[in-house]
Amino acid sequence: MDANRRADRGQHLVPDIPDNQSFKVLGLGGTGGIFNQYAALFVASTLMQQNRRARWVLVDGDSYEHSNAARQIFKRLTNKATASLEGMLEFPIFAEGPLTLVAIERYVNEETIADIIREGDVVSANFDNHPSRRLVADYCSQLRDVVVFFSGNDGVEPDTGTGRMRRGTHGSVYVQIRKGGRDITKSPCHWHPELRSASYQRLPGGPSCIDMLAGAPQILLSNFYAAALEFAAFYLYFCDALHYAEAHFDWAECMVRPSAIPVGQAEGASV
C-alpha cells in the first residue's frame, strides 16, 4: 500500500486472495448486511478461479426486529449472523463453493474480542457506535498482522459539536493495516479524537446500534454507499492498488473523496 502509487486507469485490476485466508464480518445490520453479500460473492468467485479456499465468519449478537425492516432484508426474527448465513446457503456459490461459512452469535466486547479476531484476519467492522470502533482499533493495534475495514454513516440527528441537524447523507471508510508488527496505516483513533474519547466499558452488556443510536434514524441509501465504499477499498486491497487510508462520501452532494491521511510501506511487505 503506497500513497504515491495509484493504479493506472488503463491497468487491469487483478485480485489475488491468499489460500486459507480468514475473513471476519462484524455487524450484519444495514451496512454490514449489504457489504457481506457482495464482498462474499467477490471473494468466492475469485477463489474459484484461483482454486483456493477461505473461511468467512459472520459475527453479531443482535437479532432482527420489526423496526429493522425499513433498511434490512430478512425472513424471520432471529440472530443476524445466523440469518445471514442461512440466506447465503440458498445460493450454490456459497452452499457448494470455496468459502467455509461460520456464524457466531456474540457481541464484540472486551470479553469476546480475542476469541473473534485473530492474527492474519481480514476484518470488516460495521459498527454504528464509536466505543465498538475504538475497541476493535485498540485491540488490532496489538496484533502483528491484521487488516480492518471500518465503515459508517451519519444518522439524521443533531451534530454534537455544532448542534446543527445532520441530514444523514455522509459517511466514511477507514482501513487499518498492520504488517509484521508495523503500522502501514495508523489506528483510526490516532486521527479521530471522537474515537479516542469513546469508552467501551459499557460494551459487555451488548448494546446494538439501535440502542446506541436511539432517536437517530438512518437512511438506507447511506448504508448502501458506506457498504459500496468499504467494498471498493476491500477490492483495491486485494488488487494491491489501495492507495488511501480513509475516504468520505456525501451522496446528496454526489461526492466521494479520499482523506489526506498518510500511509506507509512496511519493508518487505506487499500490501
Backbone bond lengths (Angstrom), bond angles and torsions (degrees), N, CA, C in turn:
res aa  C-N    CA-C-N  psi(-1)  N-CA   C-N-CA  omega(-1)  CA-C   N-CA-C  phi
1 M - - - 1.458 - - 1.515 108.55 -
2 D 1.314 117.64 121.42 1.448 122.17 -174.11 1.517 108.90 -141.89
3 A 1.335 116.91 122.93 1.459 120.79 -177.99 1.515 111.61 -63.81
4 N 1.327 117.45 -23.55 1.463 120.79 -178.51 1.521 112.83 -90.13
5 R 1.327 116.76 -3.87 1.452 120.05 -178.10 1.520 109.78 -114.18
6 R 1.290 116.05 111.53 1.452 120.83 175.77 1.521 108.87 -115.54
7 A 1.318 115.42 146.92 1.457 119.01 178.36 1.523 109.58 -65.08
8 D 1.332 115.91 129.81 1.452 120.14 175.56 1.524 108.97 -61.36
9 R 1.327 116.40 142.35 1.468 119.18 -176.50 1.520 112.31 -63.28
10 G 1.318 116.69 -18.90 1.451 119.46 176.17 1.515 113.26 -92.76
11 Q 1.329 116.02 -3.29 1.459 120.90 -178.27 1.521 110.92 -79.86
12 H 1.325 115.61 134.88 1.459 120.39 176.69 1.524 109.12 -80.01
13 L 1.323 116.78 126.89 1.459 121.70 179.16 1.525 109.34 -82.16
14 V 1.319 116.41 113.78 1.466 121.87 -176.21 1.524 108.73 -114.52
15 P 1.315 118.83 108.75 1.471 120.40 -179.33 1.522 112.29 -74.05
16 D 1.315 115.89 146.84 1.461 122.62 177.52 1.525 107.52 -137.58
17 I 1.325 116.65 109.95 1.459 122.17 -176.95 1.522 108.74 -108.77
18 P 1.332 118.03 123.61 1.467 120.72 -178.29 1.528 112.49 -59.51
19 D 1.311 115.51 147.28 1.457 121.01 176.23 1.524 109.52 -64.99
20 N 1.316 115.92 139.34 1.465 123.56 177.85 1.531 113.63 64.89
21 Q 1.322 116.64 23.86 1.470 120.12 175.28 1.531 109.72 -64.21
22 S 1.321 115.47 143.19 1.465 121.06 178.17 1.522 109.33 -107.37
23 F 1.335 116.21 126.09 1.460 123.25 178.66 1.522 108.74 -113.48
24 K 1.337 116.25 139.42 1.455 121.72 176.80 1.533 108.63 -125.86
25 V 1.312 117.23 121.92 1.467 122.36 176.59 1.521 107.16 -105.74
26 L 1.333 116.02 110.52 1.464 121.89 -176.61 1.520 109.20 -100.82
27 G 1.316 116.74 112.80 1.460 121.58 -179.52 1.510 111.25 94.87
28 L 1.334 116.28 111.92 1.461 121.79 -177.64 1.513 111.27 -113.62
29 G 1.332 116.00 36.31 1.458 120.82 178.20 1.513 111.55 -83.76
30 G 1.352 116.27 -140.57 1.459 120.36 -174.67 1.511 113.34 -57.66
31 T 1.337 117.94 -61.77 1.462 121.65 -178.96 1.524 111.47 -72.03
32 G 1.324 117.13 -46.19 1.457 120.50 -177.91 1.516 113.43 -61.52
33 G 1.328 116.49 -38.40 1.462 119.44 179.45 1.517 112.29 -64.72
34 I 1.329 116.94 -38.69 1.468 120.99 178.48 1.518 110.52 -70.24
35 F 1.343 116.38 -48.44 1.466 120.20 179.21 1.522 110.71 -57.17
36 N 1.313 117.03 -44.18 1.459 121.40 -175.83 1.521 112.05 -56.95
37 Q 1.317 117.24 -44.35 1.466 120.48 -176.89 1.520 112.16 -59.82
38 Y 1.340 115.87 -49.29 1.460 119.33 -171.60 1.524 112.63 -85.05
39 A 1.323 117.82 -33.83 1.462 119.72 176.43 1.525 110.50 -67.17
40 A 1.335 116.69 -41.03 1.464 120.02 178.44 1.525 110.60 -64.55
41 L 1.322 117.26 -39.04 1.465 120.56 177.68 1.523 110.59 -63.16
42 F 1.329 116.68 -44.68 1.473 121.41 177.54 1.524 111.28 -59.67
43 V 1.330 116.27 -47.47 1.468 120.08 -178.53 1.525 110.81 -64.76
44 A 1.328 117.63 -45.13 1.462 120.92 -178.50 1.527 111.29 -62.17
45 S 1.321 117.02 -45.82 1.464 119.70 -178.45 1.524 111.39 -67.27
46 T 1.337 117.27 -36.99 1.473 120.46 177.69 1.521 110.67 -66.37
47 L 1.329 116.85 -43.29 1.464 120.41 179.40 1.519 111.93 -63.21
48 M 1.309 117.35 -36.41 1.465 119.98 178.32 1.520 110.80 -61.92
49 Q 1.330 117.20 -40.17 1.460 121.22 178.25 1.529 111.31 -67.50
50 Q 1.320 116.33 -32.00 1.463 121.17 -178.06 1.530 112.93 -90.95
51 N 1.323 117.06 -5.12 1.461 122.44 -176.28 1.531 110.74 56.58
52 R 1.343 115.27 48.25 1.451 122.47 179.49 1.523 109.83 -126.74
53 R 1.327 114.78 172.08 1.455 120.49 178.15 1.521 109.89 -129.44
54 A 1.331 115.97 164.98 1.460 121.31 177.27 1.523 109.00 -154.34
55 R 1.318 114.80 167.23 1.461 122.63 179.33 1.528 108.10 -111.60
56 W 1.339 116.28 126.83 1.473 122.08 -176.62 1.524 107.78 -119.93
57 V 1.333 116.17 111.03 1.470 121.54 -171.74 1.524 109.78 -113.37
58 L 1.322 115.82 126.43 1.462 123.42 179.56 1.522 108.55 -102.82
59 V 1.339 116.56 127.96 1.466 120.58 -174.26 1.521 110.20 -128.13
60 D 1.318 116.76 121.01 1.465 121.40 174.90 1.522 108.52 -166.35
61 G 1.312 116.78 130.29 1.462 120.53 177.43 1.514 113.22 -92.29
62 D 1.331 116.18 -5.27 1.459 121.55 -175.07 1.530 110.85 -90.02
63 S 1.312 116.41 159.21 1.461 122.35 176.84 1.523 110.04 -118.61
64 Y 1.311 115.19 154.02 1.460 120.22 177.82 1.523 110.52 -67.64
65 E 1.328 114.33 143.28 1.457 122.14 175.21 1.519 108.54 -126.77
66 H 1.315 116.57 162.62 1.468 119.66 179.79 1.527 111.36 -57.50
67 S 1.329 116.77 -32.14 1.462 120.23 -178.50 1.524 113.04 -67.57
68 N 1.339 117.50 -17.07 1.467 121.00 179.45 1.526 112.99 -78.93
69 A 1.315 117.27 -12.99 1.466 121.07 -169.53 1.526 113.82 -64.65
70 A 1.327 118.40 -18.74 1.461 120.44 -179.98 1.522 112.52 -71.63
71 R 1.363 117.41 -23.13 1.458 119.81 -176.75 1.523 114.04 -127.70
72 Q 1.320 117.84 -6.59 1.462 120.39 -174.57 1.526 110.09 -134.48
73 I 1.318 116.00 141.01 1.466 121.69 -179.03 1.523 108.82 -101.33
74 F 1.311 117.08 122.75 1.447 121.54 178.86 1.522 109.15 -151.42
75 K 1.334 115.02 156.67 1.459 120.61 -176.48 1.515 113.45 -95.11
76 R 1.324 117.48 -27.95 1.458 119.43 -178.23 1.520 109.97 -151.41
77 L 1.321 116.14 161.46 1.452 122.53 -177.92 1.525 109.09 -83.25
78 T 1.322 115.40 89.75 1.459 121.44 -178.75 1.515 108.58 -144.63
79 N 1.310 117.44 -178.56 1.453 121.33 -179.74 1.532 110.93 -58.86
80 K 1.328 116.44 139.57 1.463 121.03 -174.39 1.526 112.82 -67.38
81 A 1.326 117.57 -38.79 1.459 119.99 179.47 1.527 110.71 -65.88
82 T 1.324 116.22 -45.49 1.465 120.46 179.57 1.520 111.68 -65.24
83 A 1.330 116.56 -43.44 1.460 120.41 179.05 1.527 111.32 -62.72
84 S 1.325 117.06 -39.42 1.462 120.72 179.42 1.522 110.71 -65.46
85 L 1.327 116.99 -42.35 1.463 120.53 178.06 1.521 110.64 -63.17
86 E 1.326 116.80 -45.25 1.470 120.19 179.66 1.524 111.14 -59.99
87 G 1.328 116.31 -40.30 1.459 119.85 178.66 1.519 112.07 -65.11
88 M 1.327 117.27 -39.92 1.460 121.11 179.82 1.525 111.32 -64.77
89 L 1.328 116.43 -37.22 1.463 119.99 -176.86 1.526 113.30 -69.41
90 E 1.323 117.58 -7.50 1.462 120.33 175.44 1.525 111.81 -76.94
91 F 1.334 116.86 -9.92 1.464 120.93 -177.84 1.531 109.82 -110.41
92 P 1.344 117.53 133.40 1.466 120.88 -175.78 1.525 114.55 -55.67
93 I 1.346 118.01 -35.99 1.464 119.05 -176.52 1.524 111.49 -64.29
94 F 1.328 116.70 -24.24 1.458 119.94 176.76 1.531 111.67 -97.67
95 A 1.315 117.33 -37.97 1.462 120.60 -179.08 1.526 111.90 -69.56
96 E 1.337 116.66 -32.41 1.466 120.84 -175.10 1.523 112.40 -122.15
97 G 1.328 117.29 4.50 1.452 120.87 -171.50 1.520 114.52 -91.58
98 P 1.335 116.50 -162.68 1.467 121.90 -171.34 1.521 115.03 -86.04
99 L 1.335 118.22 0.81 1.463 120.48 -179.09 1.530 110.71 -96.23
100 T 1.319 115.93 129.79 1.457 121.37 169.05 1.525 106.55 -89.12
101 L 1.328 117.10 112.35 1.464 122.36 -174.23 1.526 110.88 -94.32
102 V 1.334 115.21 135.74 1.462 121.27 179.62 1.522 108.35 -137.66
103 A 1.324 117.07 137.95 1.461 122.41 174.53 1.522 109.46 -113.39
104 I 1.332 116.62 130.35 1.461 122.26 177.40 1.522 108.07 -118.13
105 E 1.318 116.85 115.41 1.460 122.01 -177.38 1.526 110.34 -89.32
106 R 1.324 115.56 67.09 1.460 120.36 -178.38 1.522 109.72 -141.26
107 Y 1.322 115.94 149.55 1.454 121.22 170.09 1.521 108.89 -78.93
108 V 1.315 115.89 153.69 1.459 121.07 173.61 1.526 107.65 -90.77
109 N 1.319 116.40 114.56 1.457 121.41 179.22 1.517 108.70 -147.34
110 E 1.317 117.61 -175.75 1.462 120.96 -176.49 1.528 112.64 -60.14
111 E 1.310 116.85 -30.68 1.460 120.68 -177.16 1.522 112.90 -80.60
112 T 1.334 117.47 -26.21 1.464 120.06 -172.72 1.520 114.70 -108.53
113 I 1.327 118.19 -16.87 1.461 119.64 -168.20 1.530 113.29 -61.94
114 A 1.331 117.90 -35.34 1.463 120.16 -179.07 1.528 111.83 -68.40
115 D 1.324 116.95 -25.46 1.463 120.83 176.92 1.523 111.90 -82.62
116 I 1.323 116.46 -18.49 1.462 120.43 -174.46 1.530 112.26 -97.10
117 I 1.334 117.28 -48.32 1.471 120.98 -178.24 1.518 109.06 -101.98
118 R 1.332 115.58 127.72 1.459 121.70 -178.09 1.524 110.82 -123.11
119 E 1.322 115.69 167.27 1.457 121.20 175.71 1.533 110.45 -55.36
120 G 1.341 115.11 135.98 1.457 120.75 176.44 1.508 115.20 85.92
121 D 1.331 117.42 -3.16 1.465 120.22 -178.29 1.529 111.59 -69.69
122 V 1.321 114.87 152.32 1.464 123.10 164.50 1.520 105.63 -108.74
123 V 1.327 116.25 119.83 1.463 121.54 -168.87 1.525 110.81 -116.75
124 S 1.320 115.91 135.46 1.461 122.88 170.44 1.520 107.14 -108.49
125 A 1.340 116.53 113.43 1.471 121.64 -175.91 1.520 109.35 -108.37
126 N 1.318 115.80 104.69 1.469 121.38 -173.73 1.522 110.22 -113.06
127 F 1.325 115.22 70.74 1.452 121.43 -178.76 1.521 109.95 -105.88
128 D 1.320 115.68 147.26 1.455 121.15 175.88 1.524 110.93 -107.04
129 N 1.333 116.13 29.08 1.466 119.47 177.36 1.523 109.04 -148.12
130 H 1.323 115.48 145.24 1.464 121.54 -176.96 1.529 114.04 -69.17
131 P 1.335 120.35 -36.75 1.466 118.38 179.05 1.530 113.24 -57.23
132 S 1.329 117.94 -41.44 1.466 120.44 179.24 1.525 110.92 -66.97
133 R 1.330 116.39 -40.55 1.465 119.94 178.53 1.532 110.63 -62.01
134 R 1.333 116.07 -45.21 1.458 118.74 -179.29 1.523 111.22 -64.29
135 L 1.314 117.56 -41.04 1.455 121.15 179.26 1.520 111.00 -56.79
136 V 1.334 116.85 -49.50 1.463 121.00 -178.87 1.525 110.69 -65.79
137 A 1.331 116.98 -43.08 1.467 120.30 -179.70 1.525 111.11 -62.66
138 D 1.328 117.33 -45.08 1.465 120.97 -179.75 1.525 111.06 -64.07
139 Y 1.308 116.36 -44.50 1.465 119.67 -179.06 1.527 111.33 -64.26
140 C 1.332 116.42 -44.80 1.465 119.90 -177.46 1.524 111.90 -69.80
141 S 1.328 117.56 -22.33 1.465 120.49 175.99 1.521 111.45 -66.50
142 Q 1.326 117.60 -15.68 1.459 121.75 179.63 1.530 112.55 -92.71
143 L 1.328 117.27 -11.14 1.456 121.08 -178.59 1.523 110.70 -86.21
144 R 1.330 115.98 157.97 1.471 119.71 178.53 1.527 111.15 -81.36
145 D 1.315 116.91 -41.01 1.463 120.61 -174.53 1.523 109.71 -137.40
146 V 1.326 115.38 115.82 1.457 120.61 179.17 1.516 108.76 -165.31
147 V 1.311 116.06 151.03 1.465 122.14 174.58 1.525 106.81 -130.11
148 V 1.336 116.44 129.12 1.464 120.76 -179.18 1.524 109.32 -127.21
149 F 1.316 115.89 128.54 1.463 122.53 174.84 1.529 107.59 -105.96
150 F 1.325 115.94 110.09 1.464 121.67 177.82 1.533 108.70 -95.23
151 S 1.307 116.99 132.13 1.460 120.43 176.42 1.516 109.66 -129.03
152 G 1.327 115.82 156.46 1.455 119.40 177.49 1.510 111.61 -177.84
153 N 1.325 115.68 162.61 1.462 120.84 177.05 1.521 109.76 -148.08
154 D 1.325 115.11 157.06 1.461 120.82 179.32 1.521 110.90 -67.48
155 G 1.324 114.40 153.11 1.451 120.39 165.62 1.525 108.82 -95.21
156 V 1.314 117.00 173.71 1.471 121.15 174.83 1.519 106.01 -85.38
157 E 1.348 115.86 96.69 1.461 121.21 -169.53 1.517 109.67 -159.52
158 P 1.328 118.88 163.61 1.463 121.36 176.15 1.523 111.07 -68.95
159 D 1.313 116.89 140.09 1.459 122.14 173.93 1.526 108.39 -69.35
160 T 1.349 116.19 130.69 1.463 119.29 -176.39 1.521 112.32 -67.69
161 G 1.328 117.34 -22.40 1.451 120.38 -178.74 1.514 113.67 -88.48
162 T 1.330 116.14 -45.59 1.468 120.22 -174.74 1.509 113.70 -102.32
163 G 1.345 116.78 -21.05 1.457 120.12 -176.04 1.510 113.55 83.08
164 R 1.337 116.38 -8.75 1.461 119.85 178.19 1.518 110.59 -71.96
165 M 1.312 116.52 149.55 1.461 121.31 -176.72 1.529 110.78 -76.58
166 R 1.312 115.53 125.72 1.458 120.51 172.96 1.523 109.12 -80.14
167 R 1.310 116.85 140.87 1.462 118.92 -179.34 1.518 113.03 -90.78
168 G 1.342 117.20 -4.94 1.456 120.26 173.17 1.514 115.16 80.52
169 T 1.339 118.21 22.83 1.473 120.93 -177.16 1.526 112.40 -108.60
170 H 1.329 117.29 2.17 1.471 121.92 -177.59 1.525 110.10 -105.83
171 G 1.335 115.38 148.97 1.455 120.59 175.26 1.515 110.43 -163.83
172 S 1.332 116.29 -179.17 1.457 119.76 -176.58 1.520 111.31 -157.74
173 V 1.329 114.66 167.39 1.459 122.52 171.79 1.522 107.26 -134.21
174 Y 1.332 116.70 141.41 1.460 121.96 176.63 1.528 107.86 -130.47
175 V 1.337 115.68 139.28 1.462 120.87 -179.08 1.527 109.05 -115.79
176 Q 1.315 116.05 116.02 1.471 122.90 176.72 1.520 108.41 -101.76
177 I 1.340 116.57 123.67 1.464 120.99 -175.33 1.522 110.02 -128.75
178 R 1.331 115.52 127.80 1.457 123.08 173.22 1.527 108.45 -120.31
179 K 1.338 117.06 129.13 1.456 122.60 177.93 1.522 109.39 -133.77
180 G 1.323 116.32 123.81 1.452 120.23 177.87 1.513 113.51 59.49
181 G 1.345 117.18 30.15 1.449 121.19 179.31 1.517 114.00 81.03
182 R 1.340 117.48 10.35 1.461 121.59 179.67 1.517 110.23 -120.59
183 D 1.336 115.17 149.24 1.460 120.97 177.05 1.523 110.23 -79.43
184 I 1.343 115.94 119.67 1.458 119.79 166.90 1.526 108.06 -83.37
185 T 1.312 115.63 -40.63 1.466 121.92 166.96 1.527 106.49 -127.79
186 K 1.309 116.52 142.11 1.461 120.29 -179.39 1.526 110.77 -72.04
187 S 1.306 115.50 162.75 1.455 121.05 173.54 1.521 110.02 -55.29
188 P 1.327 118.21 142.85 1.470 119.24 176.44 1.526 112.38 -59.49
189 C 1.338 117.21 -23.06 1.468 120.29 178.42 1.523 111.56 -65.11
190 H 1.323 116.92 -25.45 1.463 120.45 179.40 1.521 111.11 -63.89
191 W 1.326 116.78 -33.10 1.461 121.53 -173.94 1.519 112.82 -101.60
192 H 1.326 117.19 -18.79 1.462 120.04 -171.11 1.533 110.69 -120.52
193 P 1.323 117.92 103.86 1.472 120.74 -179.10 1.520 112.90 -61.65
194 E 1.333 117.98 -28.37 1.459 119.84 179.50 1.526 111.45 -65.29
195 L 1.344 117.18 -25.88 1.460 120.88 175.02 1.521 110.61 -80.31
196 R 1.335 116.55 -42.51 1.473 120.12 -179.89 1.519 111.90 -60.00
197 S 1.326 117.28 -32.75 1.471 120.71 -176.99 1.523 112.71 -87.33
198 A 1.322 117.16 -6.18 1.475 120.11 -178.28 1.529 110.16 -76.69
199 S 1.305 116.62 138.14 1.456 121.78 178.41 1.526 109.59 -106.77
200 Y 1.330 115.56 130.67 1.471 118.13 178.40 1.527 111.91 -103.61
201 Q 1.328 117.01 20.68 1.460 120.01 177.54 1.527 112.13 -67.90
202 R 1.335 116.51 -22.06 1.464 119.53 -179.58 1.521 111.88 -86.30
203 L 1.341 117.76 -7.91 1.457 119.98 -174.51 1.530 115.59 -68.69
204 P 1.334 121.00 -29.98 1.467 118.23 179.81 1.512 114.51 -54.17
205 G 1.344 118.58 -23.11 1.453 121.12 176.13 1.514 112.76 -72.64
206 G 1.345 116.51 -12.77 1.451 120.94 175.47 1.495 115.61 75.38
207 P 1.351 119.85 45.36 1.459 118.27 177.90 1.514 111.28 -68.68
208 S 1.300 116.74 139.71 1.459 120.21 176.41 1.516 109.00 -86.53
209 C 1.334 116.29 170.80 1.462 119.23 178.61 1.525 110.07 -64.44
210 I 1.319 117.38 -27.46 1.467 120.12 177.57 1.528 109.53 -64.98
211 D 1.358 116.75 -41.57 1.463 120.54 178.80 1.524 111.21 -65.40
212 M 1.323 116.27 -43.86 1.453 120.31 -171.77 1.521 112.58 -80.81
213 L 1.325 116.77 -16.45 1.453 120.03 177.72 1.521 110.52 -117.53
214 A 1.318 115.84 34.23 1.454 119.29 179.82 1.521 109.88 -56.72
215 G 1.306 116.18 130.93 1.450 120.86 179.81 1.510 113.94 83.50
216 A 1.339 118.18 5.13 1.465 122.01 179.65 1.527 109.17 -120.34
217 P 1.321 117.84 79.08 1.465 119.93 -179.50 1.519 111.47 -62.95
218 Q 1.335 114.84 148.35 1.449 121.04 179.23 1.525 110.07 -111.82
219 I 1.324 114.73 159.91 1.457 121.57 -179.55 1.523 108.56 -103.15
220 L 1.321 116.95 131.56 1.457 121.71 -177.65 1.523 111.92 -54.90
221 L 1.316 117.72 -42.19 1.458 120.54 -178.91 1.525 111.43 -62.83
222 S 1.323 118.12 -32.62 1.457 121.04 176.72 1.525 110.84 -66.77
223 N 1.325 117.33 -40.04 1.464 120.61 173.89 1.523 111.04 -60.46
224 F 1.324 115.85 -41.33 1.467 120.46 -178.36 1.524 110.54 -65.51
225 Y 1.330 116.88 -43.72 1.471 120.31 178.87 1.524 110.76 -63.98
226 A 1.328 117.40 -43.33 1.462 120.53 179.23 1.522 110.56 -60.61
227 A 1.330 116.74 -42.90 1.464 120.87 178.34 1.520 111.04 -64.79
228 A 1.337 117.05 -40.31 1.463 120.81 179.94 1.521 111.50 -65.89
229 L 1.338 116.78 -41.58 1.462 120.27 179.48 1.529 110.53 -67.15
230 E 1.322 116.97 -37.90 1.463 120.55 175.84 1.525 110.31 -65.02
231 F 1.315 116.68 -43.40 1.459 121.31 179.86 1.530 110.83 -63.04
232 A 1.331 117.42 -38.53 1.462 121.18 178.55 1.531 110.89 -61.59
233 A 1.340 116.97 -45.89 1.468 120.31 178.38 1.529 110.69 -64.71
234 F 1.317 116.47 -40.19 1.465 123.62 177.89 1.531 110.20 -59.70
235 Y 1.318 116.34 -47.19 1.465 122.34 -179.61 1.527 110.34 -63.60
236 L 1.342 116.97 -47.92 1.461 121.11 -179.11 1.527 111.37 -62.94
237 Y 1.326 116.98 -35.94 1.458 120.04 178.84 1.528 110.74 -58.82
238 F 1.313 116.75 -45.34 1.459 119.81 -177.83 1.528 112.90 -79.38
239 C 1.323 116.50 -6.61 1.464 121.09 171.58 1.526 111.27 -98.55
240 D 1.347 117.41 6.46 1.461 123.19 -176.98 1.523 110.77 55.25
241 A 1.331 116.51 40.71 1.463 121.17 -176.97 1.525 112.76 -132.89
242 L 1.326 117.31 13.76 1.461 120.29 179.40 1.526 108.93 -80.51
243 H 1.318 117.20 119.37 1.461 121.56 -174.01 1.522 112.80 -119.10
244 Y 1.323 118.44 9.06 1.456 121.76 179.57 1.522 109.18 -136.19
245 A 1.327 115.44 155.80 1.460 120.87 178.51 1.515 112.17 -98.70
246 E 1.324 116.52 -26.15 1.463 120.23 -175.78 1.516 109.82 -145.48
247 A 1.307 116.37 144.97 1.464 121.42 175.12 1.515 108.86 -143.34
248 H 1.332 115.26 149.57 1.460 122.55 -178.46 1.524 110.28 -121.75
249 F 1.328 115.13 154.62 1.467 119.87 173.38 1.518 109.59 -137.31
250 D 1.314 115.14 156.33 1.454 123.68 165.60 1.526 105.43 -145.23
251 W 1.325 115.78 101.16 1.467 118.47 -171.59 1.525 111.77 -68.27
252 A 1.330 118.15 -24.10 1.465 119.63 177.76 1.529 111.18 -70.04
253 E 1.340 116.57 -23.40 1.461 122.03 177.21 1.525 111.57 -99.56
254 C 1.321 117.40 2.06 1.469 123.03 -175.91 1.533 109.85 53.88
255 M 1.338 115.88 47.51 1.458 121.73 -172.46 1.518 111.55 -123.90
256 V 1.334 115.79 130.69 1.455 123.74 167.43 1.514 106.62 -138.24
257 R 1.333 118.04 127.45 1.464 119.93 179.98 1.521 110.47 -152.23
258 P 1.340 116.40 147.60 1.464 119.91 175.44 1.517 110.57 -79.70
259 S 1.333 116.04 155.02 1.456 121.44 174.99 1.522 109.67 -88.29
260 A 1.317 116.09 158.68 1.466 121.23 -179.95 1.524 110.30 -87.28
261 I 1.335 116.91 52.37 1.462 122.01 177.76 1.523 107.55 -97.22
262 P 1.335 118.40 126.10 1.464 120.03 -175.56 1.525 112.51 -69.09
263 V 1.325 114.19 148.79 1.458 121.59 174.28 1.515 107.05 -124.80
264 G 1.343 115.95 156.41 1.456 120.04 -177.89 1.510 111.59 -122.01
265 Q 1.313 114.94 -174.09 1.453 121.77 179.07 1.511 107.45 -137.02
266 A 1.313 116.39 114.92 1.462 119.37 177.35 1.516 109.20 -72.34
267 E 1.309 115.69 142.16 1.461 119.94 -178.42 1.526 110.18 -61.35
268 G 1.312 115.30 124.44 1.450 120.64 178.09 1.517 114.15 80.60
269 A 1.330 118.67 1.98 1.459 121.11 -178.46 1.505 110.75 -94.84
270 S 1.285 116.28 139.97 1.455 122.02 174.80 1.507 107.35 -109.68
271 V 1.308 116.34 109.49 1.468 120.87 -173.77 1.510 110.30 -129.61
